[in-house]
């Protein structure tokens, strides 16, 4: 059951959007900003690759979602989401300041601080997802998911592009301190918002077993994996394919940093509008059909007109927008499947399933492309997209009948 909140919706959206921007800022720093700076300082690629260990923290956060949720859920309907979120962001701010003071000399210290930030951010994410589910009515969660996904794209700009730009002019310490100040700033709306109580207290202790016993969660996990498979496969190969097709690295960087973010924000807004107008179920089916169109066009162009770089770039940008819209509508649908007794645990399982599937798609796509070529691999992505709408309809039918 949702909280009886008297907080205006814009304030809730600002609080959630600020936290998700701070979360993504840490991700952008870890996966884009720091590797670029370290490579510019001639750090060996095998050492830079260790930074990707932070991804494991996000993929495995379901392991501690239960204890986090049990602490977050107080007695009498009280929730401690805000306290947990703010505490986690304070840890991130302090780690960023230590990160700046450490400099680039000790790689082990840098890696340790990045892992600490990932751990704090992943824990905050559990609480913030539960906050959205409890504080927003179901017919307004599309707006909440816009703040969630849109904040993610904005955070990437700060954590990657801004960090690198400031580092180039003022150095490591200044760049780290600016990010720390931004995280602090983005956390202020959450720190001052009032979290409403939830009318009904949970009957059982939150945990993974309680989640996996429910058929809605098992189907939701399969839904999270299935819905994104084709897009994830194509997304993983976008950069390597365009480089092999002759696109200059500088242009690819602008495409990822500028065009990709703009497309992502546009897709996020479109996804929110669709979820609000059609409802999450119909919006997912609609985006699933758009995936068929965009990935089929991409696969056909790769196979028949791979020399037309401008057309290929345009199609990849369109697919990025469709992916962003897909995140919004799927999150809105999956949030509806989460139990009111432990929303943080349930939604975390959905997100971790999606993250693990993305990692597998990345590895599979690269191996498949090396064996059968890009054309066949993108055709496979389109074929996976074709299968999504009927599978979604089957899942919805099973949810209505109460079967796994």
LUMNU-950731 format. One record per residue (C-alpha): chain; y, x, z. Coordinates in nm, 2 decimals. Layout:
<atoms>
{unit->A	y->Y	x->X	z->Z} $
...
</atoms>
This chain:
<atoms>
{unit->A	y->0.00	x->0.00	z->0.00} $
{unit->A	y->0.35	x->0.12	z->-0.09} $
{unit->A	y->0.62	x->0.20	z->0.17} $
{unit->A	y->0.89	x->-0.06	z->0.24} $
{unit->A	y->1.17	x->0.18	z->0.14} $
{unit->A	y->1.54	x->0.09	z->0.16} $
{unit->A	y->1.64	x->0.42	z->0.00} $
{unit->A	y->1.81	x->0.37	z->-0.34} $
{unit->A	y->1.59	x->0.46	z->-0.63} $
{unit->A	y->1.83	x->0.72	z->-0.78} $
{unit->A	y->1.82	x->0.91	z->-0.45} $
{unit->A	y->1.44	x->0.91	z->-0.45} $
{unit->A	y->1.44	x->1.03	z->-0.81} $
{unit->A	y->1.69	x->1.31	z->-0.74} $
{unit->A	y->1.48	x->1.42	z->-0.44} $
{unit->A	y->1.15	x->1.42	z->-0.64} $
{unit->A	y->1.31	x->1.58	z->-0.95} $
{unit->A	y->1.46	x->1.86	z->-0.74} $
{unit->A	y->1.13	x->1.95	z->-0.58} $
{unit->A	y->0.94	x->1.94	z->-0.91} $
{unit->A	y->1.21	x->2.16	z->-1.07} $
{unit->A	y->1.17	x->2.41	z->-0.79} $
{unit->A	y->0.79	x->2.40	z->-0.83} $
{unit->A	y->0.81	x->2.47	z->-1.20} $
{unit->A	y->1.06	x->2.75	z->-1.14} $
{unit->A	y->0.79	x->2.93	z->-0.94} $
{unit->A	y->0.54	x->2.87	z->-1.22} $
{unit->A	y->0.79	x->2.99	z->-1.49} $
{unit->A	y->0.86	x->3.30	z->-1.29} $
{unit->A	y->0.49	x->3.38	z->-1.24} $
{unit->A	y->0.36	x->3.31	z->-1.59} $
{unit->A	y->0.66	x->3.40	z->-1.81} $
{unit->A	y->0.94	x->3.58	z->-1.63} $
{unit->A	y->0.76	x->3.84	z->-1.43} $
{unit->A	y->0.51	x->3.94	z->-1.70} $
{unit->A	y->0.80	x->3.99	z->-1.95} $
{unit->A	y->1.00	x->4.21	z->-1.71} $
{unit->A	y->0.69	x->4.41	z->-1.60} $
{unit->A	y->0.60	x->4.48	z->-1.96} $
{unit->A	y->0.96	x->4.59	z->-2.03} $
{unit->A	y->0.91	x->4.84	z->-1.75} $
{unit->A	y->0.59	x->4.97	z->-1.92} $
{unit->A	y->0.35	x->4.83	z->-1.66} $
{unit->A	y->0.00	x->4.83	z->-1.80} $
{unit->A	y->-0.13	x->4.50	z->-1.96} $
{unit->A	y->-0.44	x->4.49	z->-1.74} $
{unit->A	y->-0.23	x->4.49	z->-1.43} $
{unit->A	y->0.01	x->4.23	z->-1.57} $
{unit->A	y->-0.30	x->4.02	z->-1.64} $
{unit->A	y->-0.37	x->4.00	z->-1.26} $
{unit->A	y->-0.06	x->3.78	z->-1.23} $
{unit->A	y->-0.27	x->3.50	z->-1.38} $
{unit->A	y->-0.47	x->3.49	z->-1.06} $
{unit->A	y->-0.19	x->3.26	z->-0.93} $
{unit->A	y->-0.32	x->3.00	z->-1.18} $
{unit->A	y->-0.63	x->2.98	z->-0.97} $
{unit->A	y->-0.43	x->2.87	z->-0.67} $
{unit->A	y->-0.31	x->2.56	z->-0.87} $
{unit->A	y->-0.65	x->2.48	z->-1.01} $
{unit->A	y->-0.82	x->2.50	z->-0.67} $
{unit->A	y->-0.56	x->2.33	z->-0.45} $
{unit->A	y->-0.80	x->2.03	z->-0.41} $
{unit->A	y->-0.99	x->2.25	z->-0.16} $
{unit->A	y->-0.72	x->2.22	z->0.10} $
{unit->A	y->-0.58	x->1.88	z->-0.01} $
{unit->A	y->-0.78	x->1.70	z->0.26} $
{unit->A	y->-0.63	x->1.89	z->0.56} $
{unit->A	y->-0.28	x->1.87	z->0.41} $
{unit->A	y->-0.31	x->1.50	z->0.37} $
{unit->A	y->-0.45	x->1.45	z->0.72} $
{unit->A	y->-0.15	x->1.63	z->0.86} $
{unit->A	y->0.09	x->1.45	z->0.63} $
{unit->A	y->-0.03	x->1.10	z->0.74} $
{unit->A	y->0.10	x->1.02	z->1.08} $
{unit->A	y->0.02	x->0.73	z->1.32} $
{unit->A	y->0.17	x->0.39	z->1.28} $
{unit->A	y->0.24	x->0.43	z->0.91} $
{unit->A	y->0.47	x->0.74	z->0.96} $
{unit->A	y->0.46	x->1.00	z->0.70} $
{unit->A	y->0.55	x->1.37	z->0.72} $
{unit->A	y->0.58	x->1.44	z->0.35} $
{unit->A	y->0.94	x->1.55	z->0.37} $
{unit->A	y->0.88	x->1.79	z->0.66} $
{unit->A	y->0.59	x->1.95	z->0.48} $
{unit->A	y->0.77	x->1.97	z->0.15} $
{unit->A	y->1.09	x->2.13	z->0.30} $
{unit->A	y->0.88	x->2.38	z->0.50} $
{unit->A	y->0.69	x->2.48	z->0.19} $
{unit->A	y->1.02	x->2.54	z->0.00} $
{unit->A	y->1.16	x->2.75	z->0.28} $
{unit->A	y->0.85	x->2.97	z->0.25} $
{unit->A	y->0.92	x->3.00	z->-0.12} $
{unit->A	y->1.28	x->3.09	z->-0.06} $
{unit->A	y->1.19	x->3.36	z->0.19} $
{unit->A	y->0.92	x->3.49	z->-0.04} $
{unit->A	y->1.17	x->3.51	z->-0.33} $
{unit->A	y->1.41	x->3.71	z->-0.11} $
{unit->A	y->1.13	x->3.95	z->-0.01} $
{unit->A	y->1.04	x->3.96	z->-0.38} $
{unit->A	y->1.39	x->4.08	z->-0.47} $
{unit->A	y->1.39	x->4.34	z->-0.19} $
{unit->A	y->1.05	x->4.47	z->-0.28} $
{unit->A	y->1.16	x->4.57	z->-0.63} $
{unit->A	y->0.91	x->4.67	z->-0.90} $
{unit->A	y->0.77	x->4.97	z->-0.72} $
{unit->A	y->0.47	x->4.82	z->-0.55} $
{unit->A	y->0.27	x->4.60	z->-0.78} $
{unit->A	y->0.04	x->4.49	z->-0.50} $
{unit->A	y->0.33	x->4.36	z->-0.30} $
{unit->A	y->0.47	x->4.17	z->-0.60} $
{unit->A	y->0.13	x->4.01	z->-0.67} $
{unit->A	y->0.09	x->3.92	z->-0.30} $
{unit->A	y->0.43	x->3.75	z->-0.29} $
{unit->A	y->0.36	x->3.56	z->-0.61} $
{unit->A	y->0.03	x->3.44	z->-0.47} $
{unit->A	y->0.21	x->3.33	z->-0.15} $
{unit->A	y->0.47	x->3.14	z->-0.35} $
{unit->A	y->0.19	x->2.98	z->-0.56} $
{unit->A	y->0.01	x->2.87	z->-0.24} $
{unit->A	y->0.32	x->2.72	z->-0.08} $
{unit->A	y->0.42	x->2.55	z->-0.41} $
{unit->A	y->0.07	x->2.41	z->-0.46} $
{unit->A	y->0.07	x->2.27	z->-0.11} $
{unit->A	y->0.41	x->2.12	z->-0.16} $
{unit->A	y->0.29	x->1.96	z->-0.48} $
{unit->A	y->0.01	x->1.78	z->-0.29} $
{unit->A	y->0.27	x->1.62	z->-0.05} $
{unit->A	y->0.52	x->1.55	z->-0.32} $
{unit->A	y->0.27	x->1.37	z->-0.54} $
{unit->A	y->0.17	x->1.15	z->-0.24} $
{unit->A	y->0.54	x->1.09	z->-0.17} $
{unit->A	y->0.59	x->0.95	z->-0.53} $
{unit->A	y->0.29	x->0.72	z->-0.50} $
{unit->A	y->0.39	x->0.58	z->-0.17} $
{unit->A	y->0.77	x->0.56	z->-0.21} $
{unit->A	y->0.79	x->0.42	z->-0.56} $
{unit->A	y->0.66	x->0.07	z->-0.66} $
{unit->A	y->0.40	x->0.08	z->-0.93} $
{unit->A	y->0.63	x->-0.07	z->-1.19} $
{unit->A	y->0.88	x->0.21	z->-1.13} $
{unit->A	y->0.64	x->0.50	z->-1.13} $
{unit->A	y->0.71	x->0.57	z->-1.50} $
{unit->A	y->1.06	x->0.68	z->-1.39} $
{unit->A	y->0.91	x->0.89	z->-1.11} $
{unit->A	y->0.68	x->1.06	z->-1.36} $
{unit->A	y->0.99	x->1.14	z->-1.58} $
{unit->A	y->1.14	x->1.32	z->-1.28} $
{unit->A	y->0.80	x->1.49	z->-1.22} $
{unit->A	y->0.74	x->1.61	z->-1.58} $
{unit->A	y->1.11	x->1.66	z->-1.67} $
{unit->A	y->1.16	x->1.87	z->-1.36} $
{unit->A	y->0.87	x->2.08	z->-1.47} $
{unit->A	y->1.04	x->2.16	z->-1.80} $
{unit->A	y->1.37	x->2.24	z->-1.64} $
{unit->A	y->1.21	x->2.47	z->-1.39} $
{unit->A	y->1.05	x->2.67	z->-1.67} $
{unit->A	y->1.40	x->2.75	z->-1.80} $
{unit->A	y->1.51	x->2.88	z->-1.46} $
{unit->A	y->1.20	x->3.07	z->-1.37} $
{unit->A	y->1.15	x->3.24	z->-1.71} $
{unit->A	y->1.47	x->3.25	z->-1.92} $
{unit->A	y->1.73	x->3.27	z->-1.64} $
{unit->A	y->1.53	x->3.52	z->-1.44} $
{unit->A	y->1.49	x->3.75	z->-1.74} $
{unit->A	y->1.86	x->3.71	z->-1.84} $
{unit->A	y->2.00	x->3.79	z->-1.50} $
{unit->A	y->1.75	x->4.08	z->-1.46} $
{unit->A	y->1.87	x->4.23	z->-1.78} $
{unit->A	y->2.23	x->4.23	z->-1.66} $
{unit->A	y->2.22	x->4.26	z->-1.28} $
{unit->A	y->1.87	x->4.37	z->-1.19} $
{unit->A	y->1.56	x->4.25	z->-1.00} $
{unit->A	y->1.73	x->4.18	z->-0.67} $
{unit->A	y->2.01	x->3.97	z->-0.81} $
{unit->A	y->1.77	x->3.77	z->-1.03} $
{unit->A	y->1.53	x->3.70	z->-0.74} $
{unit->A	y->1.82	x->3.59	z->-0.51} $
{unit->A	y->1.96	x->3.35	z->-0.77} $
{unit->A	y->1.62	x->3.18	z->-0.80} $
{unit->A	y->1.60	x->3.16	z->-0.42} $
{unit->A	y->1.94	x->3.00	z->-0.41} $
{unit->A	y->1.83	x->2.75	z->-0.68} $
{unit->A	y->1.51	x->2.65	z->-0.49} $
{unit->A	y->1.72	x->2.60	z->-0.18} $
{unit->A	y->1.97	x->2.39	z->-0.37} $
{unit->A	y->1.70	x->2.18	z->-0.54} $
{unit->A	y->1.54	x->2.11	z->-0.20} $
{unit->A	y->1.85	x->1.96	z->-0.04} $
{unit->A	y->1.81	x->1.61	z->-0.18} $
{unit->A	y->1.46	x->1.59	z->-0.04} $
{unit->A	y->1.57	x->1.73	z->0.30} $
{unit->A	y->1.82	x->1.45	z->0.35} $
{unit->A	y->1.63	x->1.16	z->0.20} $
{unit->A	y->1.47	x->0.92	z->0.45} $
{unit->A	y->1.09	x->0.87	z->0.40} $
{unit->A	y->1.00	x->0.51	z->0.47} $
{unit->A	y->0.69	x->0.42	z->0.68} $
{unit->A	y->0.38	x->0.28	z->0.51} $
{unit->A	y->0.28	x->-0.06	z->0.63} $
{unit->A	y->-0.09	x->0.00	z->0.67} $
{unit->A	y->-0.24	x->0.31	z->0.83} $
{unit->A	y->-0.56	x->0.46	z->0.67} $
{unit->A	y->-0.89	x->0.36	z->0.82} $
{unit->A	y->-1.07	x->0.69	z->0.76} $
{unit->A	y->-0.97	x->1.05	z->0.76} $
{unit->A	y->-0.85	x->1.18	z->0.43} $
{unit->A	y->-1.09	x->1.41	z->0.24} $
{unit->A	y->-1.26	x->1.50	z->-0.08} $
{unit->A	y->-1.59	x->1.31	z->-0.01} $
{unit->A	y->-1.39	x->0.99	z->0.05} $
{unit->A	y->-1.23	x->1.04	z->-0.28} $
{unit->A	y->-1.54	x->1.11	z->-0.48} $
{unit->A	y->-1.72	x->0.81	z->-0.33} $
{unit->A	y->-1.48	x->0.58	z->-0.52} $
{unit->A	y->-1.56	x->0.49	z->-0.88} $
{unit->A	y->-1.19	x->0.48	z->-0.96} $
{unit->A	y->-1.15	x->0.84	z->-0.87} $
{unit->A	y->-1.46	x->0.95	z->-1.07} $
{unit->A	y->-1.34	x->0.76	z->-1.37} $
{unit->A	y->-0.98	x->0.89	z->-1.32} $
{unit->A	y->-1.11	x->1.25	z->-1.33} $
{unit->A	y->-1.29	x->1.18	z->-1.66} $
{unit->A	y->-0.98	x->1.01	z->-1.79} $
{unit->A	y->-0.75	x->1.30	z->-1.70} $
{unit->A	y->-0.99	x->1.55	z->-1.88} $
{unit->A	y->-1.05	x->1.33	z->-2.19} $
{unit->A	y->-0.70	x->1.23	z->-2.26} $
{unit->A	y->-0.56	x->1.58	z->-2.30} $
{unit->A	y->-0.85	x->1.76	z->-2.47} $
{unit->A	y->-0.73	x->1.76	z->-2.83} $
{unit->A	y->-0.37	x->1.84	z->-2.74} $
{unit->A	y->-0.47	x->2.12	z->-2.50} $
{unit->A	y->-0.70	x->2.28	z->-2.77} $
{unit->A	y->-0.42	x->2.28	z->-3.03} $
{unit->A	y->-0.16	x->2.39	z->-2.77} $
{unit->A	y->-0.36	x->2.70	z->-2.67} $
{unit->A	y->-0.37	x->2.82	z->-3.04} $
{unit->A	y->-0.01	x->2.74	z->-3.13} $
{unit->A	y->0.13	x->3.09	z->-3.05} $
{unit->A	y->-0.15	x->3.30	z->-3.20} $
{unit->A	y->-0.17	x->3.08	z->-3.51} $
{unit->A	y->0.21	x->3.10	z->-3.58} $
{unit->A	y->0.21	x->3.48	z->-3.53} $
{unit->A	y->-0.08	x->3.52	z->-3.77} $
{unit->A	y->0.09	x->3.29	z->-4.02} $
{unit->A	y->0.39	x->3.53	z->-4.02} $
{unit->A	y->0.64	x->3.38	z->-3.78} $
{unit->A	y->0.85	x->3.66	z->-3.63} $
{unit->A	y->0.81	x->3.70	z->-3.25} $
{unit->A	y->1.18	x->3.65	z->-3.19} $
{unit->A	y->1.16	x->3.31	z->-3.37} $
{unit->A	y->0.85	x->3.22	z->-3.17} $
{unit->A	y->1.03	x->3.30	z->-2.85} $
{unit->A	y->1.32	x->3.07	z->-2.94} $
{unit->A	y->1.07	x->2.81	z->-3.04} $
{unit->A	y->0.89	x->2.82	z->-2.71} $
{unit->A	y->1.20	x->2.86	z->-2.49} $
{unit->A	y->1.44	x->2.63	z->-2.68} $
{unit->A	y->1.26	x->2.39	z->-2.91} $
{unit->A	y->0.96	x->2.35	z->-2.68} $
{unit->A	y->1.17	x->2.26	z->-2.38} $
{unit->A	y->1.39	x->2.02	z->-2.58} $
{unit->A	y->1.08	x->1.86	z->-2.73} $
{unit->A	y->0.93	x->1.84	z->-2.39} $
{unit->A	y->1.23	x->1.67	z->-2.23} $
{unit->A	y->1.26	x->1.42	z->-2.53} $
{unit->A	y->0.89	x->1.34	z->-2.50} $
{unit->A	y->0.93	x->1.30	z->-2.12} $
{unit->A	y->1.20	x->1.04	z->-2.17} $
{unit->A	y->1.01	x->0.86	z->-2.43} $
{unit->A	y->0.69	x->0.85	z->-2.21} $
{unit->A	y->0.89	x->0.71	z->-1.92} $
{unit->A	y->1.04	x->0.44	z->-2.14} $
{unit->A	y->0.69	x->0.35	z->-2.28} $
{unit->A	y->0.53	x->0.34	z->-1.94} $
{unit->A	y->0.82	x->0.11	z->-1.81} $
{unit->A	y->0.81	x->-0.12	z->-2.12} $
{unit->A	y->0.43	x->-0.14	z->-2.19} $
{unit->A	y->0.27	x->-0.05	z->-1.86} $
{unit->A	y->0.07	x->0.26	z->-1.80} $
{unit->A	y->-0.26	x->0.14	z->-1.96} $
{unit->A	y->-0.11	x->0.03	z->-2.29} $
{unit->A	y->0.13	x->0.33	z->-2.30} $
{unit->A	y->-0.17	x->0.57	z->-2.27} $
{unit->A	y->-0.34	x->0.40	z->-2.56} $
{unit->A	y->-0.02	x->0.42	z->-2.76} $
{unit->A	y->0.02	x->0.79	z->-2.69} $
{unit->A	y->-0.35	x->0.84	z->-2.77} $
{unit->A	y->-0.29	x->0.70	z->-3.11} $
{unit->A	y->0.02	x->0.92	z->-3.16} $
{unit->A	y->-0.20	x->1.22	z->-3.08} $
{unit->A	y->-0.43	x->1.12	z->-3.36} $
{unit->A	y->-0.14	x->1.11	z->-3.60} $
{unit->A	y->0.02	x->1.43	z->-3.49} $
{unit->A	y->-0.30	x->1.64	z->-3.46} $
{unit->A	y->-0.43	x->1.51	z->-3.79} $
{unit->A	y->-0.11	x->1.60	z->-3.97} $
{unit->A	y->-0.12	x->1.94	z->-3.80} $
{unit->A	y->-0.49	x->2.00	z->-3.90} $
{unit->A	y->-0.42	x->1.89	z->-4.26} $
{unit->A	y->-0.12	x->2.12	z->-4.29} $
{unit->A	y->-0.31	x->2.42	z->-4.14} $
{unit->A	y->-0.59	x->2.36	z->-4.39} $
{unit->A	y->-0.39	x->2.28	z->-4.70} $
{unit->A	y->-0.04	x->2.42	z->-4.66} $
{unit->A	y->-0.06	x->2.70	z->-4.41} $
{unit->A	y->0.21	x->2.89	z->-4.59} $
{unit->A	y->0.47	x->2.63	z->-4.51} $
{unit->A	y->0.60	x->2.77	z->-4.19} $
{unit->A	y->0.89	x->2.54	z->-4.14} $
{unit->A	y->0.66	x->2.24	z->-4.17} $
{unit->A	y->0.41	x->2.39	z->-3.93} $
{unit->A	y->0.68	x->2.47	z->-3.67} $
{unit->A	y->0.81	x->2.11	z->-3.69} $
{unit->A	y->0.46	x->1.97	z->-3.64} $
{unit->A	y->0.40	x->2.19	z->-3.34} $
{unit->A	y->0.73	x->2.07	z->-3.19} $
{unit->A	y->0.63	x->1.71	z->-3.25} $
{unit->A	y->0.30	x->1.77	z->-3.08} $
{unit->A	y->0.48	x->1.93	z->-2.78} $
{unit->A	y->0.68	x->1.61	z->-2.75} $
{unit->A	y->0.37	x->1.39	z->-2.77} $
{unit->A	y->0.20	x->1.61	z->-2.51} $
{unit->A	y->0.50	x->1.56	z->-2.27} $
{unit->A	y->0.50	x->1.19	z->-2.32} $
{unit->A	y->0.13	x->1.19	z->-2.25} $
{unit->A	y->0.17	x->1.37	z->-1.92} $
{unit->A	y->0.42	x->1.10	z->-1.81} $
{unit->A	y->0.21	x->0.80	z->-1.90} $
{unit->A	y->-0.12	x->0.95	z->-1.78} $
{unit->A	y->0.03	x->1.04	z->-1.45} $
{unit->A	y->0.16	x->0.68	z->-1.41} $
{unit->A	y->-0.19	x->0.55	z->-1.48} $
{unit->A	y->-0.37	x->0.79	z->-1.25} $
{unit->A	y->-0.13	x->0.73	z->-0.97} $
{unit->A	y->-0.23	x->0.36	z->-0.98} $
{unit->A	y->-0.59	x->0.47	z->-0.93} $
{unit->A	y->-0.52	x->0.68	z->-0.62} $
{unit->A	y->-0.61	x->0.52	z->-0.28} $
{unit->A	y->-0.32	x->0.42	z->-0.05} $
{unit->A	y->-0.53	x->0.58	z->0.23} $
{unit->A	y->-0.51	x->0.94	z->0.08} $
{unit->A	y->-0.30	x->0.95	z->-0.24} $
{unit->A	y->-0.23	x->1.32	z->-0.20} $
{unit->A	y->-0.61	x->1.41	z->-0.22} $
{unit->A	y->-0.69	x->1.17	z->-0.50} $
{unit->A	y->-0.40	x->1.27	z->-0.73} $
{unit->A	y->-0.46	x->1.63	z->-0.66} $
{unit->A	y->-0.82	x->1.59	z->-0.79} $
{unit->A	y->-0.69	x->1.44	z->-1.11} $
{unit->A	y->-0.44	x->1.73	z->-1.16} $
{unit->A	y->-0.70	x->2.00	z->-1.08} $
{unit->A	y->-0.94	x->1.85	z->-1.33} $
{unit->A	y->-0.67	x->1.86	z->-1.59} $
{unit->A	y->-0.58	x->2.22	z->-1.51} $
{unit->A	y->-0.94	x->2.34	z->-1.52} $
{unit->A	y->-0.99	x->2.15	z->-1.85} $
{unit->A	y->-0.68	x->2.32	z->-1.99} $
{unit->A	y->-0.81	x->2.67	z->-1.90} $
{unit->A	y->-1.15	x->2.59	z->-2.06} $
{unit->A	y->-0.97	x->2.46	z->-2.37} $
{unit->A	y->-0.77	x->2.78	z->-2.39} $
{unit->A	y->-1.08	x->3.00	z->-2.38} $
{unit->A	y->-1.29	x->2.77	z->-2.61} $
{unit->A	y->-1.01	x->2.74	z->-2.86} $
{unit->A	y->-0.97	x->3.12	z->-2.90} $
{unit->A	y->-1.35	x->3.17	z->-2.93} $
{unit->A	y->-1.39	x->2.89	z->-3.17} $
{unit->A	y->-1.10	x->3.01	z->-3.39} $
{unit->A	y->-1.25	x->3.36	z->-3.40} $
{unit->A	y->-1.58	x->3.22	z->-3.52} $
{unit->A	y->-1.49	x->2.93	z->-3.76} $
{unit->A	y->-1.12	x->2.99	z->-3.83} $
{unit->A	y->-0.80	x->2.80	z->-3.74} $
{unit->A	y->-0.85	x->2.52	z->-3.99} $
{unit->A	y->-1.18	x->2.41	z->-3.84} $
{unit->A	y->-1.05	x->2.45	z->-3.49} $
{unit->A	y->-0.75	x->2.23	z->-3.54} $
{unit->A	y->-0.97	x->1.98	z->-3.72} $
{unit->A	y->-1.18	x->1.97	z->-3.41} $
{unit->A	y->-0.87	x->1.90	z->-3.20} $
{unit->A	y->-0.79	x->1.61	z->-3.43} $
{unit->A	y->-1.15	x->1.48	z->-3.40} $
{unit->A	y->-1.13	x->1.49	z->-3.02} $
{unit->A	y->-0.80	x->1.29	z->-3.04} $
{unit->A	y->-0.97	x->1.02	z->-3.26} $
{unit->A	y->-1.23	x->0.97	z->-2.98} $
{unit->A	y->-0.97	x->0.92	z->-2.70} $
{unit->A	y->-0.85	x->0.55	z->-2.75} $
{unit->A	y->-1.20	x->0.40	z->-2.76} $
{unit->A	y->-1.31	x->0.61	z->-2.46} $
{unit->A	y->-0.99	x->0.50	z->-2.27} $
{unit->A	y->-1.08	x->0.14	z->-2.35} $
{unit->A	y->-1.43	x->0.20	z->-2.21} $
{unit->A	y->-1.29	x->0.35	z->-1.89} $
{unit->A	y->-1.06	x->0.05	z->-1.84} $
{unit->A	y->-1.35	x->-0.19	z->-1.90} $
{unit->A	y->-1.55	x->0.00	z->-1.64} $
{unit->A	y->-1.26	x->-0.01	z->-1.39} $
{unit->A	y->-1.23	x->-0.38	z->-1.43} $
{unit->A	y->-1.60	x->-0.43	z->-1.37} $
{unit->A	y->-1.61	x->-0.18	z->-1.08} $
{unit->A	y->-1.87	x->0.05	z->-1.23} $
{unit->A	y->-1.87	x->0.43	z->-1.27} $
</atoms>
